[in-house]
Amino acid sequence: MSKNFEIMIYWSKEDGAFLAEVSELPGCMADGRTYQEAVTNVEVMVEEWIQTAKELGRPIPGSRRRLMYARAS
């Protein structure tokens, strides 16, 4: 099982924090005072989301893997 999910991070002026969302995992998001804190927090949430899905017998989506490979010019 790949845990390489796309993370979208943006600043929320309303919340005064960075928000990090994992679109492949519905409802999986976290926040942080800094960009790195939001990333760290959402990584924990991904693990918890996957663990909860396993406990409930629900499917765990794979990552979208938009970029299959990169090649330097």
N, CA, C, O and CB atoms as a CASP TS submission, in Angstrom:
PFRMAT TS
TARGET T0000
AUTHOR 0000-0000-0000
METHOD Language model
MODEL 1
PARENT N/A
ATOM      1  N   MET     1       0.852  -1.188   0.000  1.00  0.00           N
ATOM      2  CA  MET     1       0.000   0.000   0.000  1.00  0.00           C
ATOM      3  C   MET     1       0.886   1.236   0.000  1.00  0.00           C
ATOM      4  O   MET     1       1.709   1.424   0.896  1.00  0.00           O
ATOM      5  CB  MET     1      -0.963   0.007   1.227  1.00  0.00           C
ATOM      6  N   SER     2       0.712   2.059  -0.994  1.00  0.00           N
ATOM      7  CA  SER     2       1.482   3.296  -1.097  1.00  0.00           C
ATOM      8  C   SER     2       0.866   4.357  -0.189  1.00  0.00           C
ATOM      9  O   SER     2      -0.356   4.483  -0.102  1.00  0.00           O
ATOM     10  CB  SER     2       1.534   3.796  -2.567  1.00  0.00           C
ATOM     11  N   LYS     3       1.707   5.101   0.469  1.00  0.00           N
ATOM     12  CA  LYS     3       1.235   6.204   1.306  1.00  0.00           C
ATOM     13  C   LYS     3       1.670   7.530   0.709  1.00  0.00           C
ATOM     14  O   LYS     3       1.800   8.523   1.425  1.00  0.00           O
ATOM     15  CB  LYS     3       1.762   6.066   2.749  1.00  0.00           C
ATOM     16  N   ASN     4       1.893   7.554  -0.579  1.00  0.00           N
ATOM     17  CA  ASN     4       2.325   8.764  -1.272  1.00  0.00           C
ATOM     18  C   ASN     4       1.115   9.503  -1.830  1.00  0.00           C
ATOM     19  O   ASN     4       0.797   9.392  -3.014  1.00  0.00           O
ATOM     20  CB  ASN     4       3.320   8.423  -2.404  1.00  0.00           C
ATOM     21  N   PHE     5       0.454  10.248  -0.975  1.00  0.00           N
ATOM     22  CA  PHE     5      -0.737  10.968  -1.386  1.00  0.00           C
ATOM     23  C   PHE     5      -0.396  12.429  -1.669  1.00  0.00           C
ATOM     24  O   PHE     5       0.547  12.989  -1.108  1.00  0.00           O
ATOM     25  CB  PHE     5      -1.829  10.866  -0.310  1.00  0.00           C
ATOM     26  N   GLU     6      -1.181  13.021  -2.546  1.00  0.00           N
ATOM     27  CA  GLU     6      -1.021  14.435  -2.851  1.00  0.00           C
ATOM     28  C   GLU     6      -1.511  15.263  -1.666  1.00  0.00           C
ATOM     29  O   GLU     6      -2.603  15.026  -1.148  1.00  0.00           O
ATOM     30  CB  GLU     6      -1.789  14.814  -4.146  1.00  0.00           C
ATOM     31  N   ILE     7      -0.715  16.218  -1.244  1.00  0.00           N
ATOM     32  CA  ILE     7      -1.092  17.109  -0.148  1.00  0.00           C
ATOM     33  C   ILE     7      -1.197  18.523  -0.706  1.00  0.00           C
ATOM     34  O   ILE     7      -0.245  19.036  -1.293  1.00  0.00           O
ATOM     35  CB  ILE     7      -0.056  17.040   1.031  1.00  0.00           C
ATOM     36  N   MET     8      -2.341  19.141  -0.524  1.00  0.00           N
ATOM     37  CA  MET     8      -2.547  20.532  -0.938  1.00  0.00           C
ATOM     38  C   MET     8      -2.420  21.397   0.315  1.00  0.00           C
ATOM     39  O   MET     8      -3.100  21.165   1.314  1.00  0.00           O
ATOM     40  CB  MET     8      -3.957  20.734  -1.643  1.00  0.00           C
ATOM     41  N   ILE     9      -1.546  22.391   0.250  1.00  0.00           N
ATOM     42  CA  ILE     9      -1.307  23.257   1.407  1.00  0.00           C
ATOM     43  C   ILE     9      -1.573  24.704   1.006  1.00  0.00           C
ATOM     44  O   ILE     9      -1.107  25.171  -0.033  1.00  0.00           O
ATOM     45  CB  ILE     9       0.150  23.090   1.945  1.00  0.00           C
ATOM     46  N   TYR    10      -2.322  25.396   1.839  1.00  0.00           N
ATOM     47  CA  TYR    10      -2.615  26.799   1.556  1.00  0.00           C
ATOM     48  C   TYR    10      -2.802  27.558   2.864  1.00  0.00           C
ATOM     49  O   TYR    10      -3.114  26.973   3.902  1.00  0.00           O
ATOM     50  CB  TYR    10      -3.875  26.931   0.665  1.00  0.00           C
ATOM     51  N   TRP    11      -2.608  28.859   2.795  1.00  0.00           N
ATOM     52  CA  TRP    11      -2.779  29.731   3.939  1.00  0.00           C
ATOM     53  C   TRP    11      -4.236  30.124   4.072  1.00  0.00           C
ATOM     54  O   TRP    11      -4.866  30.535   3.098  1.00  0.00           O
ATOM     55  CB  TRP    11      -1.893  30.972   3.815  1.00  0.00           C
ATOM     56  N   SER    12      -4.772  30.001   5.273  1.00  0.00           N
ATOM     57  CA  SER    12      -6.134  30.433   5.555  1.00  0.00           C
ATOM     58  C   SER    12      -6.074  31.677   6.433  1.00  0.00           C
ATOM     59  O   SER    12      -5.756  31.606   7.620  1.00  0.00           O
ATOM     60  CB  SER    12      -6.957  29.299   6.243  1.00  0.00           C
ATOM     61  N   LYS    13      -6.384  32.809   5.829  1.00  0.00           N
ATOM     62  CA  LYS    13      -6.383  34.060   6.585  1.00  0.00           C
ATOM     63  C   LYS    13      -7.416  33.992   7.712  1.00  0.00           C
ATOM     64  O   LYS    13      -7.174  34.462   8.824  1.00  0.00           O
ATOM     65  CB  LYS    13      -6.677  35.264   5.651  1.00  0.00           C
ATOM     66  N   GLU    14      -8.557  33.404   7.407  1.00  0.00           N
ATOM     67  CA  GLU    14      -9.636  33.276   8.393  1.00  0.00           C
ATOM     68  C   GLU    14      -9.191  32.492   9.628  1.00  0.00           C
ATOM     69  O   GLU    14      -9.512  32.863  10.757  1.00  0.00           O
ATOM     70  CB  GLU    14     -10.849  32.595   7.758  1.00  0.00           C
ATOM     71  N   ASP    15      -8.445  31.399   9.404  1.00  0.00           N
ATOM     72  CA  ASP    15      -7.987  30.556  10.505  1.00  0.00           C
ATOM     73  C   ASP    15      -6.640  31.003  11.070  1.00  0.00           C
ATOM     74  O   ASP    15      -6.262  30.603  12.171  1.00  0.00           O
ATOM     75  CB  ASP    15      -7.890  29.122  10.044  1.00  0.00           C
ATOM     76  N   GLY    16      -5.916  31.832  10.315  1.00  0.00           N
ATOM     77  CA  GLY    16      -4.597  32.252  10.744  1.00  0.00           C
ATOM     78  C   GLY    16      -3.625  31.091  10.804  1.00  0.00           C
ATOM     79  O   GLY    16      -2.764  31.026  11.682  1.00  0.00           O
ATOM     80  N   ALA    17      -3.775  30.160   9.845  1.00  0.00           N
ATOM     81  CA  ALA    17      -2.942  28.959   9.848  1.00  0.00           C
ATOM     82  C   ALA    17      -2.829  28.398   8.435  1.00  0.00           C
ATOM     83  O   ALA    17      -3.627  28.715   7.552  1.00  0.00           O
ATOM     84  CB  ALA    17      -3.520  27.896  10.806  1.00  0.00           C
ATOM     85  N   PHE    18      -1.813  27.555   8.248  1.00  0.00           N
ATOM     86  CA  PHE    18      -1.714  26.796   7.008  1.00  0.00           C
ATOM     87  C   PHE    18      -2.627  25.590   7.125  1.00  0.00           C
ATOM     88  O   PHE    18      -2.670  24.944   8.172  1.00  0.00           O
ATOM     89  CB  PHE    18      -0.242  26.363   6.713  1.00  0.00           C
ATOM     90  N   LEU    19      -3.357  25.281   6.064  1.00  0.00           N
ATOM     91  CA  LEU    19      -4.219  24.102   6.027  1.00  0.00           C
ATOM     92  C   LEU    19      -3.647  23.121   5.018  1.00  0.00           C
ATOM     93  O   LEU    19      -3.201  23.513   3.940  1.00  0.00           O
ATOM     94  CB  LEU    19      -5.689  24.482   5.666  1.00  0.00           C
ATOM     95  N   ALA    20      -3.664  21.848   5.375  1.00  0.00           N
ATOM     96  CA  ALA    20      -3.162  20.796   4.504  1.00  0.00           C
ATOM     97  C   ALA    20      -4.273  19.772   4.301  1.00  0.00           C
ATOM     98  O   ALA    20      -4.824  19.251   5.271  1.00  0.00           O
ATOM     99  CB  ALA    20      -1.881  20.129   5.099  1.00  0.00           C
ATOM    100  N   GLU    21      -4.602  19.483   3.048  1.00  0.00           N
ATOM    101  CA  GLU    21      -5.672  18.544   2.709  1.00  0.00           C
ATOM    102  C   GLU    21      -5.130  17.426   1.840  1.00  0.00           C
ATOM    103  O   GLU    21      -4.258  17.647   0.999  1.00  0.00           O
ATOM    104  CB  GLU    21      -6.829  19.264   1.994  1.00  0.00           C
ATOM    105  N   VAL    22      -5.656  16.216   2.048  1.00  0.00           N
ATOM    106  CA  VAL    22      -5.319  15.062   1.221  1.00  0.00           C
ATOM    107  C   VAL    22      -6.594  14.681   0.470  1.00  0.00           C
ATOM    108  O   VAL    22      -7.488  14.048   1.032  1.00  0.00           O
ATOM    109  CB  VAL    22      -4.760  13.851   2.089  1.00  0.00           C
ATOM    110  N   SER    23      -6.670  15.069  -0.795  1.00  0.00           N
ATOM    111  CA  SER    23      -7.916  14.915  -1.551  1.00  0.00           C
ATOM    112  C   SER    23      -8.312  13.460  -1.778  1.00  0.00           C
ATOM    113  O   SER    23      -9.500  13.164  -1.906  1.00  0.00           O
ATOM    114  CB  SER    23      -7.790  15.603  -2.878  1.00  0.00           C
ATOM    115  N   GLU    24      -7.348  12.551  -1.829  1.00  0.00           N
ATOM    116  CA  GLU    24      -7.690  11.141  -2.042  1.00  0.00           C
ATOM    117  C   GLU    24      -8.375  10.509  -0.829  1.00  0.00           C
ATOM    118  O   GLU    24      -9.048   9.486  -0.956  1.00  0.00           O
ATOM    119  CB  GLU    24      -6.439  10.355  -2.382  1.00  0.00           C
ATOM    120  N   LEU    25      -8.203  11.115   0.339  1.00  0.00           N
ATOM    121  CA  LEU    25      -8.767  10.586   1.582  1.00  0.00           C
ATOM    122  C   LEU    25      -9.813  11.568   2.105  1.00  0.00           C
ATOM    123  O   LEU    25      -9.456  12.540   2.771  1.00  0.00           O
ATOM    124  CB  LEU    25      -7.650  10.341   2.650  1.00  0.00           C
ATOM    125  N   PRO    26     -11.079  11.341   1.825  1.00  0.00           N
ATOM    126  CA  PRO    26     -12.131  12.289   2.207  1.00  0.00           C
ATOM    127  C   PRO    26     -12.085  12.679   3.683  1.00  0.00           C
ATOM    128  O   PRO    26     -12.057  11.826   4.570  1.00  0.00           O
ATOM    129  CB  PRO    26     -13.482  11.702   1.890  1.00  0.00           C
ATOM    130  N   GLY    27     -12.078  13.985   3.918  1.00  0.00           N
ATOM    131  CA  GLY    27     -12.087  14.509   5.274  1.00  0.00           C
ATOM    132  C   GLY    27     -10.729  14.535   5.955  1.00  0.00           C
ATOM    133  O   GLY    27     -10.628  14.932   7.115  1.00  0.00           O
ATOM    134  N   CYS    28      -9.685  14.118   5.249  1.00  0.00           N
ATOM    135  CA  CYS    28      -8.347  14.070   5.843  1.00  0.00           C
ATOM    136  C   CYS    28      -7.660  15.415   5.647  1.00  0.00           C
ATOM    137  O   CYS    28      -7.269  15.771   4.535  1.00  0.00           O
ATOM    138  CB  CYS    28      -7.499  12.926   5.218  1.00  0.00           C
ATOM    139  N   MET    29      -7.519  16.151   6.735  1.00  0.00           N
ATOM    140  CA  MET    29      -6.859  17.452   6.680  1.00  0.00           C
ATOM    141  C   MET    29      -6.314  17.801   8.051  1.00  0.00           C
ATOM    142  O   MET    29      -6.692  17.203   9.059  1.00  0.00           O
ATOM    143  CB  MET    29      -7.830  18.547   6.188  1.00  0.00           C
ATOM    144  N   ALA    30      -5.425  18.772   8.073  1.00  0.00           N
ATOM    145  CA  ALA    30      -4.833  19.243   9.324  1.00  0.00           C
ATOM    146  C   ALA    30      -4.406  20.689   9.122  1.00  0.00           C
ATOM    147  O   ALA    30      -4.433  21.215   8.009  1.00  0.00           O
ATOM    148  CB  ALA    30      -3.619  18.348   9.763  1.00  0.00           C
ATOM    149  N   ASP    31      -4.012  21.318  10.223  1.00  0.00           N
ATOM    150  CA  ASP    31      -3.529  22.690  10.128  1.00  0.00           C
ATOM    151  C   ASP    31      -2.223  22.829  10.893  1.00  0.00           C
ATOM    152  O   ASP    31      -1.768  21.894  11.553  1.00  0.00           O
ATOM    153  CB  ASP    31      -4.580  23.682  10.666  1.00  0.00           C
ATOM    154  N   GLY    32      -1.633  24.004  10.794  1.00  0.00           N
ATOM    155  CA  GLY    32      -0.403  24.282  11.515  1.00  0.00           C
ATOM    156  C   GLY    32      -0.071  25.752  11.454  1.00  0.00           C
ATOM    157  O   GLY    32      -0.480  26.452  10.528  1.00  0.00           O
ATOM    158  N   ARG    33       0.674  26.224  12.443  1.00  0.00           N
ATOM    159  CA  ARG    33       1.091  27.639  12.454  1.00  0.00           C
ATOM    160  C   ARG    33       2.102  27.919  11.356  1.00  0.00           C
ATOM    161  O   ARG    33       2.210  29.042  10.863  1.00  0.00           O
ATOM    162  CB  ARG    33       1.687  28.018  13.819  1.00  0.00           C
ATOM    163  N   THR    34       2.850  26.870  10.977  1.00  0.00           N
ATOM    164  CA  THR    34       3.831  27.003   9.898  1.00  0.00           C
ATOM    165  C   THR    34       3.513  25.972   8.821  1.00  0.00           C
ATOM    166  O   THR    34       2.753  25.030   9.046  1.00  0.00           O
ATOM    167  CB  THR    34       5.293  26.821  10.433  1.00  0.00           C
ATOM    168  N   TYR    35       4.105  26.167   7.655  1.00  0.00           N
ATOM    169  CA  TYR    35       3.947  25.229   6.539  1.00  0.00           C
ATOM    170  C   TYR    35       4.374  23.827   6.973  1.00  0.00           C
ATOM    171  O   TYR    35       3.653  22.852   6.760  1.00  0.00           O
ATOM    172  CB  TYR    35       4.776  25.692   5.308  1.00  0.00           C
ATOM    173  N   GLN    36       5.564  23.740   7.588  1.00  0.00           N
ATOM    174  CA  GLN    36       6.094  22.439   7.996  1.00  0.00           C
ATOM    175  C   GLN    36       5.227  21.781   9.064  1.00  0.00           C
ATOM    176  O   GLN    36       5.041  20.564   9.045  1.00  0.00           O
ATOM    177  CB  GLN    36       7.518  22.592   8.512  1.00  0.00           C
ATOM    178  N   GLU    37       4.698  22.564   9.986  1.00  0.00           N
ATOM    179  CA  GLU    37       3.828  22.006  11.025  1.00  0.00           C
ATOM    180  C   GLU    37       2.569  21.424  10.405  1.00  0.00           C
ATOM    181  O   GLU    37       2.097  20.373  10.837  1.00  0.00           O
ATOM    182  CB  GLU    37       3.461  23.080  12.064  1.00  0.00           C
ATOM    183  N   ALA    38       2.016  22.094   9.394  1.00  0.00           N
ATOM    184  CA  ALA    38       0.829  21.571   8.704  1.00  0.00           C
ATOM    185  C   ALA    38       1.147  20.246   8.011  1.00  0.00           C
ATOM    186  O   ALA    38       0.341  19.316   8.044  1.00  0.00           O
ATOM    187  CB  ALA    38       0.303  22.597   7.674  1.00  0.00           C
ATOM    188  N   VAL    39       2.327  20.161   7.382  1.00  0.00           N
ATOM    189  CA  VAL    39       2.735  18.919   6.718  1.00  0.00           C
ATOM    190  C   VAL    39       2.897  17.792   7.744  1.00  0.00           C
ATOM    191  O   VAL    39       2.404  16.683   7.540  1.00  0.00           O
ATOM    192  CB  VAL    39       4.057  19.128   5.936  1.00  0.00           C
ATOM    193  N   THR    40       3.580  18.081   8.827  1.00  0.00           N
ATOM    194  CA  THR    40       3.780  17.077   9.875  1.00  0.00           C
ATOM    195  C   THR    40       2.448  16.598  10.438  1.00  0.00           C
ATOM    196  O   THR    40       2.245  15.399  10.629  1.00  0.00           O
ATOM    197  CB  THR    40       4.652  17.643  11.000  1.00  0.00           C
ATOM    198  N   ASN    41       1.544  17.531  10.704  1.00  0.00           N
ATOM    199  CA  ASN    41       0.242  17.179  11.262  1.00  0.00           C
ATOM    200  C   ASN    41      -0.595  16.358  10.292  1.00  0.00           C
ATOM    201  O   ASN    41      -1.281  15.425  10.710  1.00  0.00           O
ATOM    202  CB  ASN    41      -0.511  18.433  11.652  1.00  0.00           C
ATOM    203  N   VAL    42      -0.551  16.688   9.003  1.00  0.00           N
ATOM    204  CA  VAL    42      -1.363  15.941   8.053  1.00  0.00           C
ATOM    205  C   VAL    42      -0.782  14.544   7.828  1.00  0.00           C
ATOM    206  O   VAL    42      -1.529  13.609   7.540  1.00  0.00           O
ATOM    207  CB  VAL    42      -1.463  16.700   6.720  1.00  0.00           C
ATOM    208  N   GLU    43       0.530  14.389   7.955  1.00  0.00           N
ATOM    209  CA  GLU    43       1.117  13.048   7.853  1.00  0.00           C
ATOM    210  C   GLU    43       0.581  12.141   8.955  1.00  0.00           C
ATOM    211  O   GLU    43       0.316  10.963   8.715  1.00  0.00           O
ATOM    212  CB  GLU    43       2.655  13.122   7.929  1.00  0.00           C
ATOM    213  N   VAL    44       0.419  12.681  10.159  1.00  0.00           N
ATOM    214  CA  VAL    44      -0.170  11.924  11.266  1.00  0.00           C
ATOM    215  C   VAL    44      -1.625  11.577  10.933  1.00  0.00           C
ATOM    216  O   VAL    44      -2.074  10.456  11.174  1.00  0.00           O
ATOM    217  CB  VAL    44      -0.088  12.736  12.599  1.00  0.00           C
ATOM    218  N   MET    45      -2.350  12.541  10.380  1.00  0.00           N
ATOM    219  CA  MET    45      -3.758  12.310  10.045  1.00  0.00           C
ATOM    220  C   MET    45      -3.917  11.236   8.968  1.00  0.00           C
ATOM    221  O   MET    45      -4.868  10.456   9.013  1.00  0.00           O
ATOM    222  CB  MET    45      -4.407  13.613   9.577  1.00  0.00           C
ATOM    223  N   VAL    46      -2.997  11.187   8.004  1.00  0.00           N
ATOM    224  CA  VAL    46      -3.045  10.147   6.971  1.00  0.00           C
ATOM    225  C   VAL    46      -2.927   8.770   7.626  1.00  0.00           C
ATOM    226  O   VAL    46      -3.692   7.861   7.303  1.00  0.00           O
ATOM    227  CB  VAL    46      -1.911  10.352   5.921  1.00  0.00           C
ATOM    228  N   GLU    47      -1.981   8.617   8.536  1.00  0.00           N
ATOM    229  CA  GLU    47      -1.811   7.338   9.239  1.00  0.00           C
ATOM    230  C   GLU    47      -3.079   6.967  10.008  1.00  0.00           C
ATOM    231  O   GLU    47      -3.517   5.817   9.973  1.00  0.00           O
ATOM    232  CB  GLU    47      -0.608   7.407  10.205  1.00  0.00           C
ATOM    233  N   GLU    48      -3.664   7.940  10.700  1.00  0.00           N
ATOM    234  CA  GLU    48      -4.880   7.681  11.467  1.00  0.00           C
ATOM    235  C   GLU    48      -6.063   7.370  10.553  1.00  0.00           C
ATOM    236  O   GLU    48      -6.886   6.511  10.873  1.00  0.00           O
ATOM    237  CB  GLU    48      -5.208   8.879  12.354  1.00  0.00           C
ATOM    238  N   TRP    49      -6.153   8.065   9.413  1.00  0.00           N
ATOM    239  CA  TRP    49      -7.229   7.823   8.460  1.00  0.00           C
ATOM    240  C   TRP    49      -7.147   6.386   7.949  1.00  0.00           C
ATOM    241  O   TRP    49      -8.152   5.678   7.898  1.00  0.00           O
ATOM    242  CB  TRP    49      -7.159   8.828   7.283  1.00  0.00           C
ATOM    243  N   ILE    50      -5.944   5.965   7.572  1.00  0.00           N
ATOM    244  CA  ILE    50      -5.744   4.618   7.044  1.00  0.00           C
ATOM    245  C   ILE    50      -6.059   3.570   8.118  1.00  0.00           C
ATOM    246  O   ILE    50      -6.728   2.576   7.837  1.00  0.00           O
ATOM    247  CB  ILE    50      -4.295   4.446   6.531  1.00  0.00           C
ATOM    248  N   GLN    51      -5.584   3.788   9.328  1.00  0.00           N
ATOM    249  CA  GLN    51      -5.847   2.845  10.421  1.00  0.00           C
ATOM    250  C   GLN    51      -7.340   2.716  10.695  1.00  0.00           C
ATOM    251  O   GLN    51      -7.843   1.609  10.886  1.00  0.00           O
ATOM    252  CB  GLN    51      -5.121   3.289  11.695  1.00  0.00           C
ATOM    253  N   THR    52      -8.041   3.826  10.715  1.00  0.00           N
ATOM    254  CA  THR    52      -9.490   3.796  10.954  1.00  0.00           C
ATOM    255  C   THR    52     -10.215   3.074   9.822  1.00  0.00           C
ATOM    256  O   THR    52     -11.120   2.278  10.071  1.00  0.00           O
ATOM    257  CB  THR    52     -10.042   5.226  11.105  1.00  0.00           C
ATOM    258  N   ALA    53      -9.821   3.348   8.587  1.00  0.00           N
ATOM    259  CA  ALA    53     -10.437   2.663   7.443  1.00  0.00           C
ATOM    260  C   ALA    53     -10.231   1.156   7.544  1.00  0.00           C
ATOM    261  O   ALA    53     -11.155   0.388   7.275  1.00  0.00           O
ATOM    262  CB  ALA    53      -9.854   3.188   6.116  1.00  0.00           C
ATOM    263  N   LYS    54      -9.035   0.726   7.926  1.00  0.00           N
ATOM    264  CA  LYS    54      -8.762  -0.709   8.085  1.00  0.00           C
ATOM    265  C   LYS    54      -9.651  -1.315   9.163  1.00  0.00           C
ATOM    266  O   LYS    54     -10.232  -2.383   8.972  1.00  0.00           O
ATOM    267  CB  LYS    54      -7.282  -0.941   8.433  1.00  0.00           C
ATOM    268  N   GLU    55      -9.751  -0.621  10.301  1.00  0.00           N
ATOM    269  CA  GLU    55     -10.572  -1.118  11.412  1.00  0.00           C
ATOM    270  C   GLU    55     -12.037  -1.244  11.018  1.00  0.00           C
ATOM    271  O   GLU    55     -12.730  -2.145  11.490  1.00  0.00           O
ATOM    272  CB  GLU    55     -10.442  -0.194  12.620  1.00  0.00           C
ATOM    273  N   LEU    56     -12.514  -0.352  10.161  1.00  0.00           N
ATOM    274  CA  LEU    56     -13.905  -0.369   9.732  1.00  0.00           C
ATOM    275  C   LEU    56     -14.128  -1.236   8.491  1.00  0.00           C
ATOM    276  O   LEU    56     -15.260  -1.390   8.033  1.00  0.00           O
ATOM    277  CB  LEU    56     -14.371   1.041   9.459  1.00  0.00           C
ATOM    278  N   GLY    57     -13.052  -1.797   7.953  1.00  0.00           N
ATOM    279  CA  GLY    57     -13.166  -2.626   6.758  1.00  0.00           C
ATOM    280  C   GLY    57     -13.480  -1.843   5.495  1.00  0.00           C
ATOM    281  O   GLY    57     -14.058  -2.380   4.550  1.00  0.00           O
ATOM    282  N   ARG    58     -13.104  -0.587   5.481  1.00  0.00           N
ATOM    283  CA  ARG    58     -13.358   0.264   4.311  1.00  0.00           C
ATOM    284  C   ARG    58     -12.149   0.267   3.382  1.00  0.00           C
ATOM    285  O   ARG    58     -11.019   0.068   3.830  1.00  0.00           O
ATOM    286  CB  ARG    58     -13.697   1.707   4.749  1.00  0.00           C
ATOM    287  N   PRO    59     -12.383   0.492   2.094  1.00  0.00           N
ATOM    288  CA  PRO    59     -11.262   0.513   1.143  1.00  0.00           C
ATOM    289  C   PRO    59     -10.375   1.740   1.355  1.00  0.00           C
ATOM    290  O   PRO    59     -10.839   2.804   1.763  1.00  0.00           O
ATOM    291  CB  PRO    59     -11.789   0.492  -0.303  1.00  0.00           C
ATOM    292  N   ILE    60      -9.105   1.561   1.069  1.00  0.00           N
ATOM    293  CA  ILE    60      -8.142   2.650   1.160  1.00  0.00           C
ATOM    294  C   ILE    60      -7.724   3.009  -0.260  1.00  0.00           C
ATOM    295  O   ILE    60      -7.112   2.192  -0.948  1.00  0.00           O
ATOM    296  CB  ILE    60      -6.901   2.255   2.042  1.00  0.00           C
ATOM    297  N   PRO    61      -8.044   4.210  -0.703  1.00  0.00           N
ATOM    298  CA  PRO    61      -7.698   4.605  -2.069  1.00  0.00           C
ATOM    299  C   PRO    61      -6.187   4.617  -2.276  1.00  0.00           C
ATOM    300  O   PRO    61      -5.420   4.868  -1.347  1.00  0.00           O
ATOM    301  CB  PRO    61      -8.280   5.984  -2.387  1.00  0.00           C
ATOM    302  N   GLY    62      -5.777   4.344  -3.502  1.00  0.00           N
ATOM    303  CA  GLY    62      -4.365   4.475  -3.846  1.00  0.00           C
ATOM    304  C   GLY    62      -4.058   5.916  -4.186  1.00  0.00           C
ATOM    305  O   GLY    62      -4.965   6.720  -4.400  1.00  0.00           O
ATOM    306  N   SER    63      -2.788   6.239  -4.234  1.00  0.00           N
ATOM    307  CA  SER    63      -2.422   7.598  -4.608  1.00  0.00           C
ATOM    308  C   SER    63      -2.648   7.795  -6.102  1.00  0.00           C
ATOM    309  O   SER    63      -2.649   6.831  -6.868  1.00  0.00           O
ATOM    310  CB  SER    63      -0.951   7.896  -4.234  1.00  0.00           C
ATOM    311  N   ARG    64      -2.835   9.029  -6.505  1.00  0.00           N
ATOM    312  CA  ARG    64      -3.110   9.329  -7.917  1.00  0.00           C
ATOM    313  C   ARG    64      -1.872   9.220  -8.787  1.00  0.00           C
ATOM    314  O   ARG    64      -1.971   8.921  -9.978  1.00  0.00           O
ATOM    315  CB  ARG    64      -3.693  10.715  -8.049  1.00  0.00           C
ATOM    316  N   ARG    65      -0.723   9.456  -8.211  1.00  0.00           N
ATOM    317  CA  ARG    65       0.549   9.366  -8.918  1.00  0.00           C
ATOM    318  C   ARG    65       0.493  10.032 -10.284  1.00  0.00           C
ATOM    319  O   ARG    65       0.649   9.375 -11.314  1.00  0.00           O
ATOM    320  CB  ARG    65       0.956   7.917  -9.072  1.00  0.00           C
ATOM    321  N   ARG    66       0.273  11.313 -10.285  1.00  0.00           N
ATOM    322  CA  ARG    66       0.158  12.058 -11.535  1.00  0.00           C
ATOM    323  C   ARG    66       1.443  12.053 -12.331  1.00  0.00           C
ATOM    324  O   ARG    66       1.412  11.963 -13.558  1.00  0.00           O
ATOM    325  CB  ARG    66      -0.253  13.475 -11.257  1.00  0.00           C
ATOM    326  N   LEU    67       2.567  12.148 -11.655  1.00  0.00           N
ATOM    327  CA  LEU    67       3.845  12.181 -12.347  1.00  0.00           C
ATOM    328  C   LEU    67       4.446  10.780 -12.299  1.00  0.00           C
ATOM    329  O   LEU    67       4.850  10.309 -11.235  1.00  0.00           O
ATOM    330  CB  LEU    67       4.811  13.237 -11.712  1.00  0.00           C
ATOM    331  N   MET    68       4.502  10.128 -13.431  1.00  0.00           N
ATOM    332  CA  MET    68       5.009   8.768 -13.487  1.00  0.00           C
ATOM    333  C   MET    68       6.533   8.753 -13.459  1.00  0.00           C
ATOM    334  O   MET    68       7.127   7.855 -12.862  1.00  0.00           O
ATOM    335  CB  MET    68       4.496   8.063 -14.737  1.00  0.00           C
ATOM    336  N   TYR    69       7.166   9.717 -14.086  1.00  0.00           N
ATOM    337  CA  TYR    69       8.628   9.816 -14.057  1.00  0.00           C
ATOM    338  C   TYR    69       9.026  11.211 -14.505  1.00  0.00           C
ATOM    339  O   TYR    69       8.247  11.915 -15.147  1.00  0.00           O
ATOM    340  CB  TYR    69       9.292   8.729 -14.963  1.00  0.00           C
ATOM    341  N   ALA    70      10.213  11.594 -14.170  1.00  0.00           N
ATOM    342  CA  ALA    70      10.730  12.890 -14.596  1.00  0.00           C
ATOM    343  C   ALA    70      12.072  12.656 -15.282  1.00  0.00           C
ATOM    344  O   ALA    70      12.811  11.736 -14.930  1.00  0.00           O
ATOM    345  CB  ALA    70      10.875  13.878 -13.382  1.00  0.00           C
ATOM    346  N   ARG    71      12.363  13.463 -16.222  1.00  0.00           N
ATOM    347  CA  ARG    71      13.606  13.321 -16.966  1.00  0.00           C
ATOM    348  C   ARG    71      14.264  14.688 -17.097  1.00  0.00           C
ATOM    349  O   ARG    71      13.634  15.655 -17.524  1.00  0.00           O
ATOM    350  CB  ARG    71      13.353  12.693 -18.363  1.00  0.00           C
ATOM    351  N   ALA    72      15.517  14.754 -16.730  1.00  0.00           N
ATOM    352  CA  ALA    72      16.240  16.026 -16.869  1.00  0.00           C
ATOM    353  C   ALA    72      16.544  16.280 -18.333  1.00  0.00           C
ATOM    354  O   ALA    72      16.843  15.356 -19.089  1.00  0.00           O
ATOM    355  CB  ALA    72      17.551  16.019 -16.038  1.00  0.00           C
ATOM    356  N   SER    73      16.466  17.528 -18.719  1.00  0.00           N
ATOM    357  CA  SER    73      16.752  17.897 -20.116  1.00  0.00           C
ATOM    358  C   SER    73      18.227  18.049 -20.339  1.00  0.00           C
ATOM    359  O   SER    73      18.654  18.356 -21.451  1.00  0.00           O
ATOM    360  CB  SER    73      16.041  19.186 -20.497  1.00  0.00           C
TER
END
